[in-house]
Amino acid sequence: MRDGGLDNGYFSSVTVRTPAVHLRGEGIDGGVSILPDQYIITTGTNAQPVDMNPYDARDYDMYLATEDYGVYKTDLLAGRADVERVFGSKFSLKAGVAINRLEKDDRRIANNYTFTGSAGNTAASAYDLVDEAVTVQMNGRDVIWPSPVKAYDLFVAHQDWFSLNSTTFSNAAQNSKRMIEEISSAYLRFDLKLFQNRLALTGGVRFEKTELDGWSMRQDGFAVYQRDENGELLRDANGSLIMKPGLAADAMARYKLIYQERAHHEGQAYDGFYPSINASFTLTENMVLRAAYARTVGRPNVSYVVAGITIPATVSDADPDEARTITVGNPGLEPWTADSFHLSLDSYAIGGGYGSIGVYQKYVTNFFAQRAIPADEETLRHYNIPEEDMELMRNYWLRRWENVGDGRLTGVELSYRQDLLFFPAWLQKAQVWVNYTHLKVGGANTDDFVNFTPDIFSCGVNYIRPRYAVRLTCAYQAETKKRREDIVGTSGVARYPDGTYVYQGAYTKYGLTAEYAFSKAFILFANWDNVFGRDRYYYRRGPDTPDWAAKSQRYVIPSSIMLGVKGRF
């Protein structure tokens, strides 16, 4: 499937810029928008004021026009077979096998055209590039955007004013990937009932085998430099690497050598047995005790394994100890496994109320997180780094996903739903409900567990009648640790203190849904999401980060209303 491209009659994006000015924003995050209330624009070392409207594209220079399209191919082969044998009314056995084979071949092209203009004039005001019919506002001010359609028309009329950017080759290589994943499995399951059917047991074991192969970009910064017959990199009298002939003035030729499409292969295979058992015991007519155990597997994201490889080059001996980072996937990344235990007590239809309380504990092994680790010779050899180049990598770091250790998740779950049967007749169809989950992370690798929310609370009111229904909801989520920031950046320079994390701030969201049925085939509905339009904040904090410096991002989450029609035929 192909998506986008100039065949549609427009560029996917147009970039304008203004060089050699200083833009100072004042009143940031001080009003209804996260943007500054005003901008002060100056130029030069003496800060001379510049007369320009930062909200008008005509006061900028046109810089880039981008053609962006993709070609995606996905083939899925799946099959399964199941058999069952029933032994009377108390016992049964099931067995089955399954196979899933997924092959993806993705290419996305991003051709960047640098605008050179007529006789070098790139001022957007010199061309018909804006569409004043498109009205957008920021902080109450009208924004005049460059038009992708008009930029395309200008491209068709004057292709000599546009120059294909050398980043075309890096974009093509980076966005070209092929992946084959095959998962085969088999299971055996039993169902057993005892004590006049008061005790029900379901258990079994599942075997799964996963094989993954991927081909992605190899970015080799050494590929543009000369080598001798033994593969050793050549240097000049100053100790700098010698570039291959003709490449110094030809950026496109350099990019073709550095960014090698699908030249890096990564793969992994793993398997395991995953048992489980569930038991429920009917204590009374309205009360059931449940217990469960299961071993589960968490596969790493394909991008953690198939990520290509980026190798920065050490051009000279001026600073041989300067740190650099090689970014790679990790074919040795193992899936995490978890042994989970759950115990709950459920009540049914007691005075119109339905409740459940449960506790659980999960032991997680081989959890993964992103790390920057020193690159030793054995690891570099695994990624097919030439022996001759390893001596230049004395202070290189390897940035990839790693299995970092074990942890323990302990939690409690509460839920309750109550029909208002004790209210007047017209309110007896109303129902209130509440859910609460508390989670605590423990163990030796507590700091590596991210994206686990410690407290989640939700509640609501449902009012349901034969022809119409109204539902009010409230959802609260406590502050959540989202990710750990890298200590070492791509250039090897320390970016953040050790122990720095990004957190999503606590937030509460309210919602309202309603529907009215004229008939089964014609139902009007409305959905009002985030009723009060509350924004969402992210924080970046380390051990010594003061409160005033912790706020990192503010996301404006608008209140939205959706109206529609649905029906059953």
C-alpha positions in Angstrom: 0.0 0.0 0.0 1.3 3.4 -1.0 0.6 6.4 1.2 1.1 10.1 0.1 3.6 11.6 -2.4 3.5 14.4 -4.9 0.9 12.5 -7.0 -1.6 14.1 -4.6 -0.8 17.6 -5.8 0.9 19.0 -2.7 3.9 18.6 -0.5 3.5 16.9 2.9 5.1 19.8 4.7 6.7 23.2 4.0 9.3 24.7 6.3 10.0 28.4 6.5 12.7 30.0 8.7 14.3 33.3 9.5 18.1 33.4 9.9 20.3 35.5 12.2 17.6 36.7 14.6 17.1 36.1 18.3 13.6 35.3 19.4 12.8 35.8 23.0 9.5 34.7 24.4 8.0 36.3 27.5 5.0 35.2 29.6 5.6 31.5 28.9 2.8 29.3 30.3 1.2 32.3 31.8 -2.1 32.3 30.1 -4.5 29.9 28.4 -1.8 28.7 26.0 1.6 27.2 26.7 3.1 29.7 24.2 4.6 33.0 25.2 2.3 36.0 25.5 4.7 38.1 23.3 8.0 37.8 21.4 10.9 40.2 21.3 12.9 39.8 18.1 16.4 41.2 17.7 19.5 40.7 15.6 23.2 41.3 16.0 25.3 41.5 19.1 23.8 44.9 20.0 20.3 43.4 19.9 18.8 45.6 17.2 15.0 45.3 17.0 13.6 43.5 13.9 10.3 44.5 12.5 8.6 41.2 11.7 5.4 39.3 12.5 6.3 35.9 13.9 2.8 34.6 13.1 3.0 35.5 9.4 4.9 33.1 7.0 5.5 36.0 4.6 8.0 37.5 7.0 10.1 34.3 6.7 12.3 32.7 4.1 11.1 29.5 2.5 13.6 26.7 3.3 12.3 23.2 2.7 9.5 21.4 0.9 9.1 17.8 1.8 7.6 15.0 -0.3 6.7 12.2 2.1 5.2 8.8 1.1 5.4 5.2 2.1 5.0 1.8 0.6 4.0 -0.9 3.1 3.5 -4.6 2.6 2.3 -7.0 5.3 1.8 -10.7 4.9 0.2 -12.8 7.7 -0.1 -16.5 7.7 -2.0 -18.1 10.6 -3.4 -21.4 11.4 -4.6 -23.4 14.4 -6.1 -26.8 15.4 -8.0 -27.7 18.6 -9.3 -31.0 19.9 -11.5 -31.6 23.0 -12.5 -34.7 24.9 -15.3 -34.6 27.6 -15.3 -37.2 30.3 -18.7 -37.0 31.8 -20.0 -33.7 33.4 -17.0 -33.1 35.7 -13.9 -33.3 33.6 -12.7 -32.4 30.1 -9.4 -32.0 28.3 -8.4 -29.6 25.5 -5.3 -29.5 23.4 -4.2 -27.4 20.4 -1.5 -26.1 18.2 -1.1 -22.7 16.4 1.3 -20.9 14.2 1.5 -17.2 13.2 3.9 -15.9 10.7 4.1 -12.1 10.1 6.3 -10.6 7.4 6.5 -6.8 7.1 8.3 -4.9 4.3 8.2 -1.1 4.9 9.7 1.7 3.0 9.0 5.4 3.7 10.5 8.1 1.5 11.1 11.6 2.7 12.5 13.7 -0.1 13.6 17.1 1.2 13.9 19.9 -1.5 15.9 22.9 -0.5 14.3 26.1 -2.0 16.9 28.3 -3.7 14.4 30.7 -5.4 14.7 33.0 -8.3 18.3 34.4 -8.4 18.8 33.2 -4.8 15.8 35.1 -3.4 14.1 32.8 -0.9 11.9 35.4 0.8 8.4 33.9 1.1 6.8 37.3 0.4 8.3 37.2 -3.1 6.1 34.3 -4.1 2.5 33.3 -3.8 3.0 30.8 -1.0 0.4 31.5 1.7 -3.3 30.7 1.8 -5.1 33.3 3.8 -8.3 31.2 3.7 -6.7 28.9 6.2 -7.3 30.5 9.6 -5.6 29.2 12.7 -5.0 31.1 15.9 -2.3 30.9 18.6 -2.8 32.9 21.8 -5.6 34.7 20.1 -3.5 35.8 17.2 -4.1 34.8 13.5 -1.4 32.6 12.1 -0.7 32.7 8.3 0.7 29.4 7.2 2.6 28.5 4.1 0.5 26.4 1.7 1.7 22.9 0.7 -0.5 23.2 -2.4 0.9 26.5 -3.6 4.5 25.3 -2.9 3.8 22.3 -5.1 2.4 24.6 -7.9 5.6 26.6 -7.6 7.7 23.4 -7.8 5.9 22.3 -11.0 6.4 25.7 -12.6 10.0 26.2 -11.5 11.7 22.9 -10.6 15.1 24.6 -11.0 14.4 26.6 -7.9 14.3 23.4 -5.8 17.4 21.2 -5.0 17.0 17.7 -3.8 18.6 17.5 -0.3 21.3 14.9 0.5 19.2 13.8 3.5 17.0 11.9 1.1 19.4 9.0 1.2 19.6 8.9 5.0 15.8 9.1 5.3 15.3 6.3 2.8 17.8 4.0 4.6 16.5 4.8 8.0 12.9 4.2 7.1 13.4 1.0 5.1 13.0 -2.2 7.2 12.0 -5.8 6.7 10.9 -8.1 9.5 9.8 -11.7 9.8 8.3 -12.9 13.1 7.1 -16.5 13.5 5.4 -17.7 16.7 4.5 -21.4 17.1 2.6 -22.7 20.1 0.9 -25.7 21.7 -1.3 -26.1 24.8 -2.9 -28.6 27.0 -5.9 -27.6 29.3 -8.2 -29.3 31.7 -11.5 -28.3 33.3 -12.6 -30.0 36.5 -15.6 -29.5 38.9 -15.8 -30.9 42.4 -18.0 -30.7 45.6 -21.3 -30.6 43.8 -19.9 -28.1 41.3 -19.0 -25.6 44.1 -15.3 -25.9 43.2 -14.2 -25.2 39.6 -10.6 -25.7 38.4 -9.2 -24.8 35.1 -5.5 -25.3 34.4 -2.9 -26.3 31.9 0.4 -25.4 30.2 1.2 -23.5 27.1 4.5 -23.8 25.0 5.5 -20.9 22.8 8.5 -20.5 20.5 9.3 -17.1 18.9 11.7 -16.5 16.0 12.5 -13.0 14.8 14.7 -11.7 11.9 15.0 -8.1 10.8 17.0 -6.1 8.3 17.5 -2.4 8.9 19.9 0.5 8.3 23.6 0.4 9.0 25.0 3.9 9.5 28.7 3.7 9.2 30.6 7.0 9.7 33.9 5.2 8.7 32.6 4.2 5.2 33.7 7.4 3.6 37.4 7.1 4.6 40.3 5.3 2.8 41.8 2.0 4.0 44.9 0.1 3.1 45.1 -3.5 1.8 44.8 -4.8 5.3 41.7 -2.8 6.1 43.5 -0.3 8.3 42.1 3.3 8.1 44.6 5.7 6.5 45.6 9.0 8.2 47.4 12.1 7.0 50.4 13.8 8.7 48.1 15.5 11.2 46.6 12.1 12.3 43.2 12.8 10.6 41.4 10.2 8.6 41.7 10.6 4.8 38.4 10.8 2.9 38.0 8.8 -0.3 38.6 10.7 -3.5 35.8 12.9 -4.8 33.7 12.8 -1.7 34.6 16.0 0.0 32.5 18.1 -2.3 29.8 15.5 -3.0 27.4 15.3 0.0 25.1 12.9 -1.8 27.9 10.4 -2.5 28.9 10.5 1.1 25.4 9.9 2.3 25.0 6.9 0.0 28.1 5.3 1.6 27.3 6.2 5.2 23.6 5.3 5.2 23.4 1.7 4.0 19.9 0.4 3.4 19.0 -2.9 5.1 22.7 -3.7 5.5 22.3 -4.7 9.2 20.7 -8.0 10.2 19.4 -8.7 13.7 17.5 -11.7 14.9 16.6 -13.7 18.0 14.8 -16.9 19.1 13.4 -18.0 22.4 10.9 -20.4 23.8 9.3 -21.5 27.1 6.6 -23.3 29.0 3.9 -21.2 30.6 1.6 -23.0 33.1 -1.6 -21.5 34.7 -4.4 -22.6 37.0 -7.6 -20.9 38.1 -9.9 -21.9 40.9 -13.3 -20.6 42.0 -15.2 -21.8 45.1 -18.8 -20.8 45.7 -19.0 -19.9 49.4 -22.7 -18.9 49.4 -25.3 -18.3 46.7 -24.0 -14.7 46.4 -20.4 -15.0 47.2 -17.4 -16.6 45.3 -13.8 -16.9 46.3 -11.3 -17.0 43.4 -7.6 -17.8 43.2 -5.3 -17.9 40.2 -1.7 -18.5 39.2 -0.1 -17.9 35.8 3.3 -17.6 34.2 3.2 -15.1 31.4 5.7 -13.7 28.9 6.4 -10.2 27.7 8.0 -10.0 24.3 10.2 -7.0 23.6 9.1 -4.5 21.1 10.4 -5.3 17.6 12.1 -1.9 17.5 14.2 -2.9 20.6 15.7 -5.8 18.6 15.6 -4.5 15.0 16.9 -0.9 15.3 19.7 -0.8 12.8 23.2 0.4 13.9 24.7 3.9 14.0 28.5 4.1 14.2 29.9 7.6 14.6 33.5 8.1 13.3 36.5 9.3 15.2 38.0 11.5 12.5 41.2 12.6 14.2 43.5 11.9 17.2 42.8 15.4 18.6 40.8 14.0 21.4 41.0 10.2 21.4 39.2 9.9 24.7 36.1 11.8 23.6 33.1 9.6 24.3 30.8 8.6 21.4 27.7 6.4 21.4 26.8 3.5 19.0 23.0 3.1 18.8 21.9 -0.5 18.1 19.2 -3.1 18.5 19.8 -6.0 20.9 19.2 -9.4 19.3 20.2 -11.0 22.7 17.3 -9.2 24.5 15.3 -11.9 26.2 11.5 -11.6 27.0 10.5 -10.9 30.5 8.5 -13.5 32.4 6.1 -13.0 35.3 4.7 -15.4 37.9 1.4 -13.9 39.0 -0.8 -14.8 42.0 -4.3 -13.4 42.4 -6.9 -13.8 45.2 -10.3 -12.2 45.2 -13.7 -12.3 46.9 -16.7 -11.4 44.7 -20.3 -10.7 45.9 -23.4 -10.8 43.7 -26.8 -9.3 44.0 -26.8 -8.3 47.7 -29.3 -5.5 48.0 -28.7 -4.5 44.5 -25.0 -4.2 45.1 -22.1 -6.0 43.3 -18.6 -5.9 44.9 -15.2 -7.4 44.5 -11.9 -7.1 46.5 -8.7 -8.6 45.3 -5.0 -8.8 46.0 -2.3 -9.8 43.6 1.5 -10.2 43.5 3.6 -10.5 40.4 7.3 -11.6 40.3 8.9 -10.2 37.1 12.2 -11.6 35.8 14.4 -10.1 33.0 12.6 -6.8 32.8 14.1 -4.6 30.1 15.2 -1.0 30.0 17.3 1.2 27.8 20.9 1.6 28.8 24.2 3.1 27.7 27.0 0.7 28.5 30.8 0.7 27.6 31.4 -1.0 24.3 34.0 -3.8 24.8 35.7 -5.8 22.0 33.4 -8.8 22.4 30.3 -6.7 21.9 31.7 -4.8 19.0 32.7 -8.0 17.3 29.1 -9.3 17.7 28.0 -6.3 15.6 30.6 -7.1 12.9 32.7 -4.1 13.7 36.1 -4.6 11.9 39.0 -5.5 14.2 40.9 -2.6 12.6 38.3 -0.1 13.8 38.1 -1.2 17.4 41.3 0.5 18.4 39.6 3.8 17.5 36.7 3.0 19.9 38.5 3.3 23.2 35.7 5.4 24.8 32.7 4.3 22.8 29.4 3.6 24.5 26.7 1.2 23.3 23.1 2.4 23.6 20.5 -0.4 23.5 17.7 -2.1 25.4 19.0 -4.5 28.1 17.6 -7.1 30.5 18.2 -5.2 33.7 16.9 -7.5 36.5 13.9 -8.6 38.5 11.1 -6.9 40.4 8.0 -7.4 42.3 4.5 -5.8 41.8 2.1 -5.9 44.7 -1.4 -4.6 44.4 -5.0 -4.4 45.6 -8.1 -4.0 43.5 -11.5 -2.8 44.7 -14.7 -2.4 42.7 -18.3 -1.8 43.7 -21.5 -1.2 41.7 -24.9 -0.3 43.3 -28.3 -0.1 41.8 -30.3 2.7 43.6 -33.3 0.5 44.4 -34.0 2.5 47.6 -34.6 5.7 45.7 -38.0 6.8 44.2 -39.2 4.7 41.2 -37.9 7.1 38.6 -34.4 6.9 40.0 -34.2 3.2 40.5 -32.8 2.7 37.1 -29.7 4.7 38.2 -26.5 3.0 39.1 -23.3 4.3 40.8 -20.0 2.5 40.5 -16.4 2.9 41.7 -13.1 1.2 40.9 -9.8 1.6 42.6 -6.4 0.0 42.0 -3.2 0.5 44.1 0.1 -0.8 42.9 3.5 -0.9 44.7 6.8 -1.8 42.9 9.5 -3.5 44.9 12.6 -5.6 44.5 16.2 -5.0 43.6 15.5 -3.1 40.4 12.6 -0.9 41.5 14.0 2.2 39.7 13.9 0.3 36.3 10.2 -0.3 36.4 8.5 2.5 34.5 5.0 3.0 33.1 3.4 1.6 36.3 0.8 3.9 37.8 0.6 3.6 41.6 -3.0 4.6 42.0 -5.9 4.6 39.6 -9.4 5.6 40.6 -12.6 5.8 38.5 -16.3 6.3 39.3 -19.5 7.2 37.6 -23.2 7.3 37.5 -25.3 5.5 34.9 -29.0 6.3 34.2 -30.5 3.9 31.8 -34.1 4.0 30.5 -35.7 2.1 27.6 -35.2 4.9 25.1 -32.3 6.9 26.5 -29.2 6.6 28.6 -26.9 9.0 30.3 -23.5 8.2 31.8 -21.2 10.4 33.9 -17.6 9.3 34.5 -14.6 10.5 36.5 -11.1 9.0 36.1 -8.0 9.8 38.2 -4.5 8.7 37.6 -1.6 9.3 40.0 1.8 10.6 38.9 3.5 8.0 36.8 7.2 7.4 36.1 7.4 7.2 32.3 11.1 6.7 31.4 14.7 7.1 32.6 16.8 9.7 30.9 20.1 8.7 29.4 23.2 9.7 31.4 25.3 9.8 28.2 24.0 11.4 25.0 24.8 10.4 21.4 28.0 12.4 21.4 29.0 10.9 24.7 28.5 14.1 26.6 26.7 13.8 30.0 23.1 15.0 29.5 21.4 14.4 32.8 22.4 13.4 36.3 22.1 9.8 37.2 18.7 9.0 38.5 16.8 11.5 36.3 13.4 10.4 35.2 10.4 11.8 33.2 7.1 11.7 35.1 3.6 12.2 33.8 1.8 14.4 36.4 -1.4 13.3 38.2 -4.6 14.2 36.4 -8.3 13.9 36.6 -10.6 13.6 33.6 -14.4 13.9 33.4 -16.7 12.6 30.7 -20.3 12.6 29.7 -22.1 10.3 27.2 -25.7 10.2 26.2 -27.9 8.5 23.6 -31.5 8.5 22.6 -33.2 5.7 20.5 -35.9 6.6 18.1 -35.8 3.0 17.1 -33.3 0.1 17.0 -32.2 1.3 13.6 -31.8 5.0 14.5 -30.0 6.1 17.7 -28.5 9.5 18.3 -25.5 9.7 20.6 -23.1 12.3 22.0 -19.8 11.9 23.7 -18.2 14.8 25.7 -14.6 13.9 26.6 -12.4 15.8 29.0 -15.3 18.1 30.0 -13.2 20.7 31.8 -10.4 20.7 29.3 -7.6 20.1 31.8 -4.0 20.1 30.5 -1.5 17.4 31.2 1.9 18.1 32.6 5.2 16.2 32.4 8.1 16.6 34.8 11.8 15.8 34.5 13.3 15.3 37.9 16.6 14.1 39.3 17.8 13.6 42.9 18.5 17.4 43.3 16.1 19.0 40.9 14.3 22.0 42.5 10.6 22.2 42.1 10.7 25.3 39.9 12.9 23.5 37.3 11.1 20.2 37.2 8.2 21.1 34.8 9.2 19.9 31.4 6.2 19.9 29.1 2.6 21.0 29.1 0.2 19.3 26.8 -3.0 21.1 25.9 -5.7 18.4 26.0 -8.9 20.0 24.5 -12.4 19.3 25.5 -14.1 17.5 22.6 -17.7 16.7 21.7 -18.6 14.0 19.2 -22.1 13.6 17.9 -23.3 10.7 15.8 -25.9 8.2 14.7 -25.9 4.5 15.1 -28.3 1.6 14.7 -28.9 -2.1 14.5 -30.4 -3.8 11.5 
